[in-house]
Amino acid sequence: MIITVNIENTKIYIGCAEESSGYIYFEDSISTDLNRTSAEYSIIIRQLLELRKTPADDIGGCILSSCVPQITETVKQAMDSVLGRGVIEVGPGIKTGVNIRIDDPTQLGGDMLVAAAAGISEYGGPLCIIILGTAGAMFVLDKNNSFAGCLILPGLKVSIDSLTRTASELPGAALRVPSAIIGKSTVKAMQSGVIYGCAASIDGLLDRIQDELGYKVNTPVITGEFADMIAPLCRHRLNVDPHLMMKGLIIIYNKNKRNQTR
């Protein structure tokens, strides 16, 4: 078994899977906290493994991807302490199987690289993958399964928090799908604008992406914290894949496991 770790801005996703078959035993999340020490993360990770009845001695390896560089090393040290072995980190020099065709490949975020590896394996290009987390992203795998480029969008929580913070007369609003697009209260109007606005943006951008490519893509894939909320509201049919990132990490681990140290 291996442990996968995906560090995002608000959550850290920790999963356990069979490396050879890709079978997923579990995937849980803990909150991202820049103030926690490696010892504190070690305690939380040990408790999670105990909760899932997964002895650390049964874990054969670990791979980590992070878009929060401030705590990457802290979490790596915690995993090394718990497992007693080095951690493979997704970054420069790692084999991914993804051909990157953008101006500066070093600028590509680890989350998109991991999702691209899974997209190629699970679905194949041409494909558009949508990630909805703290920030939103849409990226394209072309006919040759190459990473052709991406769009970065404001995340749902960022959008609704920004409305409250920058417009003095607007109240705070929870991220819930309102019953109608036309809001009958300020809060419902904010929810509708942000949530239905996101769905409409995805629909419109998918059309424009395909126009620019000059050909249709396979059924787009959506993942991330808010995928289940937004996918049913889109007019394009989308494949919701909650474990896409974990699948990508497993694929990359298997390409690089010889580099792991005890």
N, C-alpha and C positions, 0 to 999 in steps of 0.2 A: 504493500500500500504506500501511497505518497500523500503528502499534504500540499495543497495549493493555497497560495495567499495572494489576494488581489486588494491592494491598498488604494482606496478612493478617498475623496475629500471628506465625506461624512461617515463612511462605513469601511470596515475592513472585512472582506469576505474570506472565510477560512473553510476549506473543503477537504474531504478525504476520498480518494478514489483508487481503483486498481489500475496500476500503470499500464499493464499489457492490454487489458480489454477496454479500459476507459470507463468501467462501471463506477458510478458515483454512489458512495455510501452516504454521504451527507454534505451539506453546505450550509453554514451558519454565518452570521455577521456580528461584529462587535463595533462599538462606536470608535471613530478615529479621534484620538486625543493627543494633541501635540505635546502636552505636558506630562504624559506618562513616561516612566522610565522603562528600560528593557526588563528590569526585574518585575515591574508591575504587569507588563504585557506577558511575561513568562507565566505568572500566576494565573492570569485570565485564560491563556491558551491551555495550560495544564488542566484547569477546571473544565474547559470546553471538551477536551479529550476524555476526561473522566465522565462527564455527563453523557457523552456518546459511546462510552464503554470501549474506547480505543486506546490501548496501552501505547505509550511512546515507543517502546521497544519493538512494536510491530510495524512501525513506520520506516520505510526504506529510503525515503528521500523527500526533498521539499523544493518547490519552485515558487518564486515570488515575483510579482509585477507591482509597480508602484507609480502613481502620478502625484505623490506627496513626498517630495525628496527630503523634507525636513525630518521625517520619521522613518525613512527607509532603513537606515542603518540600525536604528533602535529596534525595529521589528525583526530585522535579520538576526541581530544578536539574541533576541528573545527566542526565536525559532531554533537557533543553534544551541542555546542553553537547554531547551526542552528536548530536542532530538539527539543532541550530541554529534551533529554532523554539519558540514557546510551547506549553505543554501544557494541554489542556482537563481540568479537574478536576471530577469529579462532586460537586456540592454545591449550596448555595442559588443560585437564579437559573438553573440549568441546565434546559433542556427535556428531559423524559424520556418524556412521553406517559402517565405514570402518575398517576391520580387517587388521592390519599392521603386515606383516611377514618379517621384516628386522632386522638386528643386534641391532640397537638402534632406536626405533621408534621416540625418541625425535629429531632425526636429520632430519626427513622428513619435507620438506618445505611445508608451508601452501598452496602454489599454487598447488602442486601435490595432497595434501590431498583433496582440494576442487574439483579438476578435477576428482579425483577418486570417490568421492561421486556422482558426476553427471554421470560419466561413468557407475557406477553400476545401477543407476536408469534408465538412458536413453537407455543403450545398453546391459549391462550385460557381464560378463566374459564367456570365456577367451577373453581378450581384450588388445590391446596395444594402449596407448594414447600418442600422440606427441604434445608437447607444443613448439612453436617457438616464442620466444620473444628475449630479450637481450641475454639470454642464451637459449640453447635448452635442452629439456629433453624428454626422452622416458621412459614410465614405463608400467608395466605389471600387469593386474588383472588376477588372475588364474581362474581355473574352479570353484572355490568356492567363487569367487568375493573378494578374499583377495589381498591386495597390496603385490606383490611378489618381487618387486625390480625395479631398474631404471638405466638408463644411463644418464649422463649429458654431453652435447656437447657444443662447442663454438657456440654462436649465429651468425647469418649472419652479423650483423653490427659489432660485435666484430671481426669477421674474416677479413672483408674487411678493417676495420680500422687498424687492427694489421699488415696487409700487407704493408699499407702505412707508418705506424709508424716505422716498424723494417727493411724494405728494402728501402735503401736510394734512389734507382733509380725508384721506383714505385710511380706513381702519386695517388692523391685521386680519388676515383671512387664511383659513386652513385649506390645504389642497384636497378638495373634494369635488367630484363631478356634479355640477348642478343639474337639475331636472330639465332645464330648458336653456337654449342658447341665449335668448333675450332675458337678461336678468331683471328681476322685480325688486331687488334691493342692492345696495352698494356692494356688499360682500358677494352675493351671487353674481353680480355683474363682473367683479374682479375674477372670480373663479372661472366664469364662462370665457372671459377674454384670454386668460392665461391657458386654460386647459383645452378649450375648443380651438383657440388660436394656435396652440402647438400642433394639434391634429391637422388643422387646415394647412399649416406651414409644411408639415411632412408630405401631405398629399400634393401640394403645389410644387414642392422641391423635387419630389420623385418624377413628376411630369417634366420639369425643366431639365433634370439630370438626363433623362432618357432622350429628350430632344437634343441635348448637347452631344451625347454619345452617338446618336443616330441609330440606335437600336434599343430594343426592350431588354430589361434585366429580368432575371428570375424573380420569383416572389420574394420581396424584401424581407429581411430578418430584423427583428427588433428585440433589444435586450436592455437590461438596466433596471434600476429601482422603480421607475414609473412606466415600464413597458406595458404591464397588465392594465394600467389605467387608460393609456392613450390608444393602444392598438384597436380596441373596439369602436373608437370614435372616428377612425380614419376610413376614408372611402376606398382606398387601396387595400387589398387583402395583404396582411402581414403575418409572417410566421413569428410567434412569440417564443423565444428560446432563453429561459431564465438562467441556464447554465452555460451559455455560449463562452463566457470568459474562462470558466473552469475547464471546459473542453479544450480551449486553445492552450491553456497552461499545461495540460496533460500532454498534448501533442508536442509542445516545445520541450518539455521535460525529457520525453523519450528521444528527442534528437540530440540532447546535450547531457544525458545522465552520466556519461563517462567522465565529465568534468567535475563531478561532485566529489567532495573529500570528506573523509571521516573526521 
